[in-house]
Amino acid sequence: MSEKTTEQKPVQKKTTMALICFFLGGYGVHRYMMGYSNWWVMLITLGGCGIWTIVDFIQILTGNMHMADGRELEA
């Protein structure tokens, strides 16, 4: 039986992700660093014309956005 090995991204700091989302959010860099596979959609649409970027930024600040595998961001 073959085992599927998945590389876990390291848990990111909340302040780092907020800053990256604020400055580079339209390119989906914060989602890529958090392990999300849909980061390229933000790249193509420039963060949904900024709307998804603002939503992600608020979710990061309020603690509602977690790493892709469910782990919470570090304080």
Jmol script that loads the backbone (N, CA, C; Angstrom):
load data "model"
ATOM      1  N   MET A   1       0.843  -1.169   0.000  1.00  0.00           N
ATOM      2  CA  MET A   1       0.000   0.000   0.000  1.00  0.00           C
ATOM      3  C   MET A   1       0.893   1.237   0.000  1.00  0.00           C
ATOM      4  N   SER A   2       0.580   2.190  -0.822  1.00  0.00           N
ATOM      5  CA  SER A   2       1.419   3.384  -0.899  1.00  0.00           C
ATOM      6  C   SER A   2       0.891   4.447   0.050  1.00  0.00           C
ATOM      7  N   GLU A   3       1.833   5.073   0.755  1.00  0.00           N
ATOM      8  CA  GLU A   3       1.449   6.138   1.672  1.00  0.00           C
ATOM      9  C   GLU A   3       1.597   7.471   0.978  1.00  0.00           C
ATOM     10  N   LYS A   4       0.604   8.301   1.168  1.00  0.00           N
ATOM     11  CA  LYS A   4       0.655   9.633   0.590  1.00  0.00           C
ATOM     12  C   LYS A   4       1.258  10.571   1.630  1.00  0.00           C
ATOM     13  N   THR A   5       2.385  11.159   1.300  1.00  0.00           N
ATOM     14  CA  THR A   5       3.026  12.091   2.225  1.00  0.00           C
ATOM     15  C   THR A   5       2.665  13.514   1.823  1.00  0.00           C
ATOM     16  N   THR A   6       2.115  14.228   2.747  1.00  0.00           N
ATOM     17  CA  THR A   6       1.795  15.619   2.477  1.00  0.00           C
ATOM     18  C   THR A   6       2.671  16.494   3.345  1.00  0.00           C
ATOM     19  N   GLU A   7       3.251  17.466   2.729  1.00  0.00           N
ATOM     20  CA  GLU A   7       4.116  18.375   3.466  1.00  0.00           C
ATOM     21  C   GLU A   7       3.255  19.448   4.109  1.00  0.00           C
ATOM     22  N   GLN A   8       3.371  19.558   5.432  1.00  0.00           N
ATOM     23  CA  GLN A   8       2.609  20.574   6.137  1.00  0.00           C
ATOM     24  C   GLN A   8       3.384  21.880   6.122  1.00  0.00           C
ATOM     25  N   LYS A   9       2.668  22.960   5.852  1.00  0.00           N
ATOM     26  CA  LYS A   9       3.281  24.277   5.913  1.00  0.00           C
ATOM     27  C   LYS A   9       3.461  24.633   7.381  1.00  0.00           C
ATOM     28  N   PRO A  10       4.534  25.355   7.705  1.00  0.00           N
ATOM     29  CA  PRO A  10       4.692  25.777   9.102  1.00  0.00           C
ATOM     30  C   PRO A  10       3.607  26.781   9.481  1.00  0.00           C
ATOM     31  N   VAL A  11       3.218  26.754  10.746  1.00  0.00           N
ATOM     32  CA  VAL A  11       2.190  27.684  11.222  1.00  0.00           C
ATOM     33  C   VAL A  11       2.749  29.098  11.140  1.00  0.00           C
ATOM     34  N   GLN A  12       1.989  29.983  10.543  1.00  0.00           N
ATOM     35  CA  GLN A  12       2.424  31.360  10.342  1.00  0.00           C
ATOM     36  C   GLN A  12       1.943  32.244  11.491  1.00  0.00           C
ATOM     37  N   LYS A  13       2.623  33.366  11.676  1.00  0.00           N
ATOM     38  CA  LYS A  13       2.211  34.324  12.692  1.00  0.00           C
ATOM     39  C   LYS A  13       1.080  35.193  12.157  1.00  0.00           C
ATOM     40  N   LYS A  14       0.164  35.544  13.036  1.00  0.00           N
ATOM     41  CA  LYS A  14      -1.006  36.328  12.662  1.00  0.00           C
ATOM     42  C   LYS A  14      -0.600  37.709  12.130  1.00  0.00           C
ATOM     43  N   THR A  15       0.341  38.377  12.789  1.00  0.00           N
ATOM     44  CA  THR A  15       0.750  39.713  12.344  1.00  0.00           C
ATOM     45  C   THR A  15       1.454  39.668  10.997  1.00  0.00           C
ATOM     46  N   THR A  16       2.269  38.642  10.775  1.00  0.00           N
ATOM     47  CA  THR A  16       2.959  38.492   9.497  1.00  0.00           C
ATOM     48  C   THR A  16       1.957  38.294   8.376  1.00  0.00           C
ATOM     49  N   MET A  17       0.974  37.429   8.596  1.00  0.00           N
ATOM     50  CA  MET A  17      -0.027  37.168   7.566  1.00  0.00           C
ATOM     51  C   MET A  17      -0.886  38.404   7.312  1.00  0.00           C
ATOM     52  N   ALA A  18      -1.186  39.183   8.346  1.00  0.00           N
ATOM     53  CA  ALA A  18      -1.966  40.402   8.161  1.00  0.00           C
ATOM     54  C   ALA A  18      -1.197  41.407   7.306  1.00  0.00           C
ATOM     55  N   LEU A  19       0.089  41.562   7.568  1.00  0.00           N
ATOM     56  CA  LEU A  19       0.911  42.493   6.786  1.00  0.00           C
ATOM     57  C   LEU A  19       1.042  42.034   5.336  1.00  0.00           C
ATOM     58  N   ILE A  20       1.290  40.739   5.142  1.00  0.00           N
ATOM     59  CA  ILE A  20       1.433  40.213   3.785  1.00  0.00           C
ATOM     60  C   ILE A  20       0.107  40.333   3.037  1.00  0.00           C
ATOM     61  N   CYS A  21      -0.998  40.071   3.719  1.00  0.00           N
ATOM     62  CA  CYS A  21      -2.313  40.209   3.087  1.00  0.00           C
ATOM     63  C   CYS A  21      -2.567  41.663   2.708  1.00  0.00           C
ATOM     64  N   PHE A  22      -2.186  42.588   3.577  1.00  0.00           N
ATOM     65  CA  PHE A  22      -2.421  44.010   3.306  1.00  0.00           C
ATOM     66  C   PHE A  22      -1.630  44.484   2.089  1.00  0.00           C
ATOM     67  N   PHE A  23      -0.343  44.092   2.003  1.00  0.00           N
ATOM     68  CA  PHE A  23       0.517  44.593   0.937  1.00  0.00           C
ATOM     69  C   PHE A  23       0.512  43.735  -0.329  1.00  0.00           C
ATOM     70  N   LEU A  24       0.383  42.410  -0.182  1.00  0.00           N
ATOM     71  CA  LEU A  24       0.456  41.507  -1.335  1.00  0.00           C
ATOM     72  C   LEU A  24      -0.789  40.636  -1.486  1.00  0.00           C
ATOM     73  N   GLY A  25      -1.864  41.016  -0.822  1.00  0.00           N
ATOM     74  CA  GLY A  25      -3.082  40.196  -0.810  1.00  0.00           C
ATOM     75  C   GLY A  25      -3.690  39.968  -2.176  1.00  0.00           C
ATOM     76  N   GLY A  26      -3.573  40.941  -3.061  1.00  0.00           N
ATOM     77  CA  GLY A  26      -4.135  40.798  -4.397  1.00  0.00           C
ATOM     78  C   GLY A  26      -3.479  39.707  -5.213  1.00  0.00           C
ATOM     79  N   TYR A  27      -2.292  39.300  -4.798  1.00  0.00           N
ATOM     80  CA  TYR A  27      -1.573  38.234  -5.508  1.00  0.00           C
ATOM     81  C   TYR A  27      -1.759  36.867  -4.844  1.00  0.00           C
ATOM     82  N   GLY A  28      -2.451  36.819  -3.716  1.00  0.00           N
ATOM     83  CA  GLY A  28      -2.717  35.552  -3.036  1.00  0.00           C
ATOM     84  C   GLY A  28      -1.537  34.978  -2.284  1.00  0.00           C
ATOM     85  N   VAL A  29      -0.533  35.779  -2.010  1.00  0.00           N
ATOM     86  CA  VAL A  29       0.676  35.295  -1.335  1.00  0.00           C
ATOM     87  C   VAL A  29       0.347  34.759   0.054  1.00  0.00           C
ATOM     88  N   HIS A  30      -0.526  35.434   0.792  1.00  0.00           N
ATOM     89  CA  HIS A  30      -0.877  34.986   2.135  1.00  0.00           C
ATOM     90  C   HIS A  30      -1.558  33.617   2.107  1.00  0.00           C
ATOM     91  N   ARG A  31      -2.423  33.395   1.127  1.00  0.00           N
ATOM     92  CA  ARG A  31      -3.089  32.087   1.018  1.00  0.00           C
ATOM     93  C   ARG A  31      -2.088  30.987   0.655  1.00  0.00           C
ATOM     94  N   TYR A  32      -1.133  31.306  -0.208  1.00  0.00           N
ATOM     95  CA  TYR A  32      -0.100  30.333  -0.571  1.00  0.00           C
ATOM     96  C   TYR A  32       0.722  29.954   0.659  1.00  0.00           C
ATOM     97  N   MET A  33       1.106  30.939   1.446  1.00  0.00           N
ATOM     98  CA  MET A  33       1.920  30.683   2.642  1.00  0.00           C
ATOM     99  C   MET A  33       1.144  29.919   3.712  1.00  0.00           C
ATOM    100  N   MET A  34      -0.181  30.021   3.676  1.00  0.00           N
ATOM    101  CA  MET A  34      -1.005  29.317   4.658  1.00  0.00           C
ATOM    102  C   MET A  34      -1.409  27.927   4.175  1.00  0.00           C
ATOM    103  N   GLY A  35      -1.003  27.549   2.965  1.00  0.00           N
ATOM    104  CA  GLY A  35      -1.236  26.200   2.472  1.00  0.00           C
ATOM    105  C   GLY A  35      -2.498  26.001   1.658  1.00  0.00           C
ATOM    106  N   TYR A  36      -3.188  27.069   1.309  1.00  0.00           N
ATOM    107  CA  TYR A  36      -4.402  26.944   0.501  1.00  0.00           C
ATOM    108  C   TYR A  36      -4.024  26.638  -0.947  1.00  0.00           C
ATOM    109  N   SER A  37      -4.827  25.791  -1.591  1.00  0.00           N
ATOM    110  CA  SER A  37      -4.535  25.418  -2.978  1.00  0.00           C
ATOM    111  C   SER A  37      -5.198  26.359  -3.976  1.00  0.00           C
ATOM    112  N   ASN A  38      -6.074  27.238  -3.508  1.00  0.00           N
ATOM    113  CA  ASN A  38      -6.789  28.133  -4.421  1.00  0.00           C
ATOM    114  C   ASN A  38      -6.174  29.531  -4.475  1.00  0.00           C
ATOM    115  N   TRP A  39      -4.937  29.668  -4.079  1.00  0.00           N
ATOM    116  CA  TRP A  39      -4.277  30.977  -4.070  1.00  0.00           C
ATOM    117  C   TRP A  39      -4.175  31.561  -5.475  1.00  0.00           C
ATOM    118  N   TRP A  40      -4.078  30.719  -6.473  1.00  0.00           N
ATOM    119  CA  TRP A  40      -3.904  31.189  -7.854  1.00  0.00           C
ATOM    120  C   TRP A  40      -5.149  31.902  -8.379  1.00  0.00           C
ATOM    121  N   VAL A  41      -6.327  31.614  -7.802  1.00  0.00           N
ATOM    122  CA  VAL A  41      -7.539  32.318  -8.212  1.00  0.00           C
ATOM    123  C   VAL A  41      -7.423  33.791  -7.836  1.00  0.00           C
ATOM    124  N   MET A  42      -6.864  34.056  -6.668  1.00  0.00           N
ATOM    125  CA  MET A  42      -6.661  35.444  -6.255  1.00  0.00           C
ATOM    126  C   MET A  42      -5.632  36.123  -7.157  1.00  0.00           C
ATOM    127  N   LEU A  43      -4.643  35.390  -7.590  1.00  0.00           N
ATOM    128  CA  LEU A  43      -3.624  35.945  -8.478  1.00  0.00           C
ATOM    129  C   LEU A  43      -4.238  36.366  -9.807  1.00  0.00           C
ATOM    130  N   ILE A  44      -5.065  35.519 -10.378  1.00  0.00           N
ATOM    131  CA  ILE A  44      -5.682  35.802 -11.675  1.00  0.00           C
ATOM    132  C   ILE A  44      -6.662  36.974 -11.590  1.00  0.00           C
ATOM    133  N   THR A  45      -7.432  37.043 -10.496  1.00  0.00           N
ATOM    134  CA  THR A  45      -8.464  38.083 -10.369  1.00  0.00           C
ATOM    135  C   THR A  45      -8.000  39.281  -9.554  1.00  0.00           C
ATOM    136  N   LEU A  46      -6.709  39.289  -9.190  1.00  0.00           N
ATOM    137  CA  LEU A  46      -6.151  40.341  -8.325  1.00  0.00           C
ATOM    138  C   LEU A  46      -6.970  40.498  -7.045  1.00  0.00           C
ATOM    139  N   GLY A  47      -7.173  39.377  -6.392  1.00  0.00           N
ATOM    140  CA  GLY A  47      -7.891  39.386  -5.117  1.00  0.00           C
ATOM    141  C   GLY A  47      -9.363  39.684  -5.259  1.00  0.00           C
ATOM    142  N   GLY A  48      -9.954  39.250  -6.359  1.00  0.00           N
ATOM    143  CA  GLY A  48     -11.368  39.536  -6.601  1.00  0.00           C
ATOM    144  C   GLY A  48     -11.609  41.032  -6.646  1.00  0.00           C
ATOM    145  N   CYS A  49     -10.705  41.706  -7.385  1.00  0.00           N
ATOM    146  CA  CYS A  49     -10.718  43.183  -7.487  1.00  0.00           C
ATOM    147  C   CYS A  49     -10.615  43.824  -6.105  1.00  0.00           C
ATOM    148  N   GLY A  50      -9.923  43.160  -5.198  1.00  0.00           N
ATOM    149  CA  GLY A  50      -9.668  43.704  -3.871  1.00  0.00           C
ATOM    150  C   GLY A  50     -10.658  43.270  -2.817  1.00  0.00           C
ATOM    151  N   ILE A  51     -11.794  42.726  -3.223  1.00  0.00           N
ATOM    152  CA  ILE A  51     -12.827  42.358  -2.255  1.00  0.00           C
ATOM    153  C   ILE A  51     -12.388  41.165  -1.407  1.00  0.00           C
ATOM    154  N   TRP A  52     -11.890  40.095  -2.037  1.00  0.00           N
ATOM    155  CA  TRP A  52     -11.440  38.925  -1.284  1.00  0.00           C
ATOM    156  C   TRP A  52     -10.262  39.279  -0.391  1.00  0.00           C
ATOM    157  N   THR A  53      -9.425  40.182  -0.854  1.00  0.00           N
ATOM    158  CA  THR A  53      -8.283  40.599  -0.052  1.00  0.00           C
ATOM    159  C   THR A  53      -8.746  41.275   1.229  1.00  0.00           C
ATOM    160  N   ILE A  54      -9.731  42.164   1.117  1.00  0.00           N
ATOM    161  CA  ILE A  54     -10.247  42.850   2.305  1.00  0.00           C
ATOM    162  C   ILE A  54     -10.914  41.855   3.254  1.00  0.00           C
ATOM    163  N   VAL A  55     -11.681  40.925   2.703  1.00  0.00           N
ATOM    164  CA  VAL A  55     -12.346  39.910   3.522  1.00  0.00           C
ATOM    165  C   VAL A  55     -11.302  39.054   4.246  1.00  0.00           C
ATOM    166  N   ASP A  56     -10.279  38.588   3.537  1.00  0.00           N
ATOM    167  CA  ASP A  56      -9.224  37.789   4.158  1.00  0.00           C
ATOM    168  C   ASP A  56      -8.495  38.590   5.223  1.00  0.00           C
ATOM    169  N   PHE A  57      -8.207  39.862   4.962  1.00  0.00           N
ATOM    170  CA  PHE A  57      -7.511  40.716   5.920  1.00  0.00           C
ATOM    171  C   PHE A  57      -8.311  40.828   7.220  1.00  0.00           C
ATOM    172  N   ILE A  58      -9.605  41.056   7.103  1.00  0.00           N
ATOM    173  CA  ILE A  58     -10.457  41.154   8.295  1.00  0.00           C
ATOM    174  C   ILE A  58     -10.526  39.819   9.023  1.00  0.00           C
ATOM    175  N   GLN A  59     -10.619  38.722   8.265  1.00  0.00           N
ATOM    176  CA  GLN A  59     -10.673  37.399   8.894  1.00  0.00           C
ATOM    177  C   GLN A  59      -9.370  37.067   9.623  1.00  0.00           C
ATOM    178  N   ILE A  60      -8.244  37.464   9.070  1.00  0.00           N
ATOM    179  CA  ILE A  60      -6.968  37.230   9.735  1.00  0.00           C
ATOM    180  C   ILE A  60      -6.913  38.027  11.031  1.00  0.00           C
ATOM    181  N   LEU A  61      -7.297  39.294  10.983  1.00  0.00           N
ATOM    182  CA  LEU A  61      -7.255  40.145  12.177  1.00  0.00           C
ATOM    183  C   LEU A  61      -8.195  39.658  13.274  1.00  0.00           C
ATOM    184  N   THR A  62      -9.360  39.142  12.902  1.00  0.00           N
ATOM    185  CA  THR A  62     -10.328  38.674  13.897  1.00  0.00           C
ATOM    186  C   THR A  62     -10.079  37.231  14.339  1.00  0.00           C
ATOM    187  N   GLY A  63      -9.155  36.538  13.680  1.00  0.00           N
ATOM    188  CA  GLY A  63      -8.833  35.164  14.064  1.00  0.00           C
ATOM    189  C   GLY A  63      -9.733  34.123  13.437  1.00  0.00           C
ATOM    190  N   ASN A  64     -10.511  34.502  12.438  1.00  0.00           N
ATOM    191  CA  ASN A  64     -11.417  33.552  11.784  1.00  0.00           C
ATOM    192  C   ASN A  64     -10.783  32.808  10.623  1.00  0.00           C
ATOM    193  N   MET A  65      -9.599  33.211  10.176  1.00  0.00           N
ATOM    194  CA  MET A  65      -8.921  32.515   9.079  1.00  0.00           C
ATOM    195  C   MET A  65      -7.784  31.683   9.664  1.00  0.00           C
ATOM    196  N   HIS A  66      -7.794  30.403   9.346  1.00  0.00           N
ATOM    197  CA  HIS A  66      -6.801  29.468   9.870  1.00  0.00           C
ATOM    198  C   HIS A  66      -5.922  28.967   8.737  1.00  0.00           C
ATOM    199  N   MET A  67      -4.913  28.180   9.105  1.00  0.00           N
ATOM    200  CA  MET A  67      -4.097  27.504   8.106  1.00  0.00           C
ATOM    201  C   MET A  67      -5.018  26.562   7.322  1.00  0.00           C
ATOM    202  N   ALA A  68      -4.614  26.164   6.142  1.00  0.00           N
ATOM    203  CA  ALA A  68      -5.452  25.324   5.284  1.00  0.00           C
ATOM    204  C   ALA A  68      -5.817  23.999   5.951  1.00  0.00           C
ATOM    205  N   ASP A  69      -4.953  23.488   6.818  1.00  0.00           N
ATOM    206  CA  ASP A  69      -5.234  22.214   7.477  1.00  0.00           C
ATOM    207  C   ASP A  69      -5.985  22.381   8.801  1.00  0.00           C
ATOM    208  N   GLY A  70      -6.415  23.614   9.109  1.00  0.00           N
ATOM    209  CA  GLY A  70      -7.240  23.842  10.287  1.00  0.00           C
ATOM    210  C   GLY A  70      -6.508  24.380  11.498  1.00  0.00           C
ATOM    211  N   ARG A  71      -5.189  24.375  11.477  1.00  0.00           N
ATOM    212  CA  ARG A  71      -4.439  24.896  12.624  1.00  0.00           C
ATOM    213  C   ARG A  71      -4.602  26.414  12.700  1.00  0.00           C
ATOM    214  N   GLU A  72      -4.636  26.938  13.920  1.00  0.00           N
ATOM    215  CA  GLU A  72      -4.782  28.378  14.092  1.00  0.00           C
ATOM    216  C   GLU A  72      -3.441  29.071  13.875  1.00  0.00           C
ATOM    217  N   LEU A  73      -3.512  30.329  13.469  1.00  0.00           N
ATOM    218  CA  LEU A  73      -2.294  31.130  13.304  1.00  0.00           C
ATOM    219  C   LEU A  73      -1.717  31.440  14.678  1.00  0.00           C
ATOM    220  N   GLU A  74      -0.396  31.570  14.748  1.00  0.00           N
ATOM    221  CA  GLU A  74       0.247  31.911  16.013  1.00  0.00           C
ATOM    222  C   GLU A  74      -0.047  33.368  16.344  1.00  0.00           C
ATOM    223  N   ALA A  75      -0.088  33.641  17.635  1.00  0.00           N
ATOM    224  CA  ALA A  75      -0.367  35.017  18.095  1.00  0.00           C
ATOM    225  C   ALA A  75       0.766  35.962  17.801  1.00  0.00           C
TER     226      ALA A  75
END
end "model"
wireframe off; spacefill off
backbone 0.3
color backbone group
